[in-house]
Amino acid sequence: MIKIPKDLRYFFFGSIYSGLSSLIGLFAPLIVLPHIINTIGLTYYGISAVAFTVSIFLSLVVDFGFNISCVNKLSKTKENKSAIISNVIYAKALIFLLLIVLAIISYLILFDSKIEQKVYLTSLIIPLTSVFNMSWALQGLQRIKAWSIIQSIGFLIYVVATFLLINSPDDVLFVNLAYGIGFLFSGFFSIIYLTTRQKVFLSRFKIRAVLEEIRDSYHFFLSNVLSYATLFFLGPLTGAIISYEAAGIYSILEKIYQLMRKPLSIYQTLMLPKISEILDFDRFRALSLIRQTYPFVVLLILIQSAVIFFYKEEVITLFTLENVELLNRLLSISFAGIIMTLINSPLALLLMALDKKRTLMILSACGLVLGAVLGAPAIKIYGVTGTVYTLLLIEFFIATTLVFIKKRRYT
């Protein structure tokens, strides 16, 4: 009988559970987006897509980098896990309370349209889900099976809520609300699991300990926010320069692009706690584990991308029947970005596990500045095609910089 090493067993079984969860996550937008776009129209969908992007950005503010710093902490510590988890929950709640007041005031001032105001206000349920989202705790405790099942339940509730709530153009208000409902429930389920199965209970509120967690995470917070802004600010920028319809077109492309990248984010989520744990005492073993496992991810990405490339039109029409020719051309251009992400993904994982938060923060900031400086004129000149060119430029910059950092410091 072949004996599989413990680290590889973690990778293979974790990949199976994460893969099943991701399949549900991949099919969820394929199921709901055609219904949403056909019901509310591309312009209203563009409004909801931009509001969704802003709300996910606010979620990152609430998360405040805990999804990296506390995954590292939980994977390395044997005691006081309840205290770490409690402090993070309290910190997220405080950040959300401050954030929601600023967001409500900003939306009421910035938007004259009642539709836009209502869409953005109902979308605030998304940053609320971050308070109750325990994915980081489950990952840090290496409970990948439980995390995958709970995530899957969230996606299924999202799909059901979408079809129940969205039946006319006026229901544009419920597009992001349905998403929030799904993941609010998954957050509650994860809290129940941690309490009943892992015996994690809220400890007493200590302001000094909460502030300490915030201080430890702020570099990762800035890195996460800047990374998100670097890749996702292009949708709102396209909407501001061209139109909400153009933003909707880019949003569809971006969803297909993120589907192709999904195995990479799964790999980082799955392997970060394990690599962090091993790096503490055996750096060679950690690097060896990445070399042994990452080729499987590369193979999966290449097969998946090849299938999407040869069936581009069929994939696009799963989302919309409008602007198919334009989306086909944009999708063809975007495949170059996938090659670049294959280069940067394991290097970014290594930097996160090594707690190189300042390096990641500076890299993300440079990517955002580069995208902002070159993106606006590119979109103005080339339209939505300029948005995709900007995305590729950012991906190229991140990949080449990470390779340079690795050769300079870690070889």
N, C-alpha and C positions, 0 to 999 in steps of 0.2 A: 504493500500500500504506500502510495506517495505521500510524504509528509510535507505539507505546505507551511513555511515559516509563519509565525504569528503575525508579523507586520503585513505580509502579503495577504494573509487570510482576512485581516481587517480591511484591506483595500478591496479585495474581490467581493466579500459579502456586503461591505458598505456600498460598493458600486451597484450591486444588484438592488438593494433597497432604495438608494438615491436615484437609480435609473428608473425604477418603477414610479417613484414620486415625480420625477422629471417628465416622464411620458404623460402623466396626467396634467402636469403643468404646461406641456407643449400642446396638448390637445385642447385645453381650456380656451385659449384665445382663438383657435381654429373653429371652435364651436360657437363662441359668443360673438366674435367680431362681425361675421356676416349678418347675424341677427341685429346687432347694434347699428351697423352702418346702413343696412336696408331700412331700418325703422326710423332712425333719426336723421339720416343723410350725412354726407361727407363733411359739410361745413360745421354742423353741430358736433360731429365726431371730432373734428379738429379742435374745437373749443374744449371738449372733455379730455382730449389727449394732452393738450398743453396744461390743463389744470391737474391732470394726473402726474405729469412730469414735475410740476411745482410741488405737488403733495408728497411725491416720493423723495424729493429733495428735502422737504421739511421732516420727513421720516428719518432721513440720515442725520439731521440735526438732533432729533430726539435720541437716536441710537448712539450718537456721540462717540463712535469708535469702539464702543463696548464689544461689538461683534468680533473684534480682533483682540483687543487688550485683555478682555475677560475670558475669551476662549483660551488664550495663552496661559492666563493665571489658573483657570480651572484645570487645565491639562497637566499643570506642573505641581499644584498643591494637593496635599492629601487631607488637609484639615481646613476648617472654617469655610467650607463651600457655601453653606447657608448664608453666612455673613456677606460673602462676596456677591451672591445673587440678590440678597435683600438690598444691599447698598446700591446696586445697579438699578433695581426697580424704583427705589426712592429717587435716585438721580434722574431717571427718565421721566418720572412723574413731575418733578420740579421743572425740568426743561420744557416739558409739554405745556404746563400751565402758563409759563412765561411766553412761550411761542404762540399759543392759540390767541392770546390777547393781541399781540402784535399783528398776527395774520388777519384776524377779523377786521381790525382797524384799517390795515393796508388795503384789503379787498374792497371795503366800503368806499375808500378814498379813490383808489385807482380805477375802478370800473363803474362806468355810467350805466351800462346795460344791465338790466335786472337779471337777464338770463345768465350772463357771465358771473355776476355776484353770487347768484344761487348755486351755480355749478361749483365755483371755487369754495363756497362755504360748506356745501355738503361733502366736498372732497376732503375736508379736514378730518373725516373719520379715518383716513389712511395714516396720518401721523399718530392718531390715537392708538391704532393697532400696534404701533411700535412699543408703546408702554407695556403692553401685555404679551408681546412677542418674545417667547422664551427659546427661540431657535438657537441663539448663541449659547445658552446654558446647556441645552441638550447636546450641542456639538462639543462644548468644552468637557462635558462628562462622557463624551464618546458614546452617546445613546443615539446612534445614527438610525437604527430601525424605528425607534419611537418618533424621532424627528421627521422621518420620511412619511410615516403613516399620518401624523398630525398635519403635515403640510398638504398631503393629498386630500384630507378631509376639508381643509380650507379651500382648495381649488374647487372641489365638488359643490360646496355650499355657494361659492361665488357663481358657478354656472347656473345653479338652480335659482338663485336670487336674481340673476340677470333676466332670465326668461319670465320670472314672475313679475318683475317690476317695470320692465321696458317694453311698452306696447304701442307707443306713439311718439312723435317728435318732442312733445313736451316732457317726455320722460328722460330727456338728456340729463336731468338733475340726478337720476338714479344710476347712471353709468358707473361712476367711481364709488358711489355709495354701496353698490352690490359687491364690488371688490373688497371694500372695507369690512362689510358684514362677514364675508367668508373668512377673512384673516383675523377678525375680532374673535370669532368662534374658535379658530385654531389656537389662538393665544390662550383662551380660557381652558381649552383641553390640555394644553402643554403645562399650565399651572397645576391643574388637577393631577396630571401624571407625576410632576416633580414632587408634589405634596404626598401623594399616596404611595408611589413606587420608589422614589429616591429619598424620601423623608427630609425634603428641603422645606423649611418653614421660615416665615418672615421673622427676622430678628428685630430688636428694638432700633428705632430710628436714632442715628447718631450723626449729627450734621458734619462733624469733623471727618468721619469715615466716608460719608457721601462725597464731600468736597475732595477728599483724597482720590477717590475713584475717578472723579471728573478730571482732576489734574493729571492722573496717570494716562488718561485716554485722549487728551485733547489733540495730540499730534496725529493719532489715527483718525480722530474726528475730522480734522482739517484735510487729511489725506483722502478720506472717504468722500467728503463733500466736494473737494476739488476734482477727484476722479469722476464722480457722478456728473458734476457740472461740465467737465471736459467732454464727456461722451453724449450727454443728454441736453445740454443747453442749445444744441443746434436746432431742435424742434421749435422751441419758443422763438429763437432768433429768426428762423425761416418764416414763422407766422408773423412776426413783427415787420420783416422786410418785404415779404411777398403777400401772403394771405393765410387765413386759417385753413383753407382748402389745401394749400401747399404744405402746411404743417401736418395736415391729416395724411397726405401722400407720404411724406417723410416718416411719419409715425408708423405706417404700415411696413415700409421698408425696414425701419429700425427694429420692429418686432421680429421680422424674418431673420435679420442679422443677429439679433440676440438669441434666437432659437438655434442658429448655427454655432454660436459661442457657448451655449448652455453647458455642454459637457465640461468646459474649462472652469466655469464657476462652480460646478458640482465638485470637480476634482479639488479645487482650492478649499471649499467648504469641508469636504471629507478629510483631506490630508493635513490641514493646518493644525488641529489639536495633536495628531499623531507625530508630525514632524517637530512641533514645538516641544513635545514631551521628550523625544529622542535626542534632540539637539542639546538638551541640558547636560547630557552625559556622554554622548557618542556622535560627534559631528559626521564622521565618515559613514556611519550606519544610516544617518538621516539622508545624506546626499545619495547614497547607494539606493535607498528606498525610492527616491524620486526618479533615479535613472531606471529602475526596474519597472515602475508603474506608469510613468508618463507616456512611453510608447503606445500603450493600449489606448490612451486618450487621443493621441495624435491620429492613430489608425481610425478610431471612431469618428473623429472630426472630418477626416479626409473622405471617408465613405459617405457620411451624412451630407457633406458639402457637394460631393459629386452627384448624389441623387437629386439634391435641390437644384443644382446647375442644369442637369439634363431635363428636369421637369419644372423649370422656372414658372412657366405660364400657368401650369396646373396649380402650383403652390400659391401664386398670387391670386388666382381666382377663388381660392378658398377664403380669402379675406375680402376681396372686392371685385366687381366686374367693371369698375371705372378706372381709366388711366392705366390699363394693363400694359400697353406698349411702353409707356414711360417707366413704369415700375420694373418691367423686364430689363430695360437698359440699365437702370440704376442698380438693380440687383447684380447684374453681370459685373459692373464696376466694383461693387462692394466686396466681391470674393477675395480681392487682394488683401483686404483688411484682416481676413481670417488667418492668412498665412502669418501676418505680423503678430496676431494674438497668440499663435502657437509658439512663437519665440518668447514672448514676454511673460506668459502665464507661470511657468515653473520658476522663473527668476523672481517674479513678484511674490510668489509663495515663500520662497527662501528668505526674502527680505522681511516679510511679515513674521515668519517664525523666529527670525533673529532679532525681532523687535526693533528693526531699523526704521522707526516711525518718522524720524526727521527727514531721512532720505526720500521716503515715499511721499511725504508732504511736499517737499521741494519739487520733486518730479511732477506731481499732479498739478502744482501751481504753474509750472513752466508750460505744461501741456494745455492748460486752460488759457493762459495768456496768448500762446501761439495760435490756438483755435479762434480766440476772440479777435485778434488782430487781423488774421488772414481770412477768417470765415465770412465776416460782413461783406467785404468787397467781392469775394468769390460767389456768394449767394446773389449779390446785386447783379453781377455780370452773367453768371451761368444758371441762375435760378436754383431749383432743387438739386440739379447735378452738381452745382458748386457746394451744396451742403455735404454731399457724399465725398467730393474731393477733399473737403476740410476734415471729414472723419478719417479718411485714409492718411492724410498728413499727420494727424494727431497720433494714430496708431503706429505709424512709421517712426515718429519721434520717440514715443515711449519704448518701442522695441529696441531701437538702436542705442538709446541711453542706458537701458537695463543691461544690454550686452556689454557696453563700455564699463559700467559699474562693476559687473561680475569679473571682467578681465582685470580691472584695475585693483580690486580689493579682495576678491574671494578666490583667486586662483594662485 
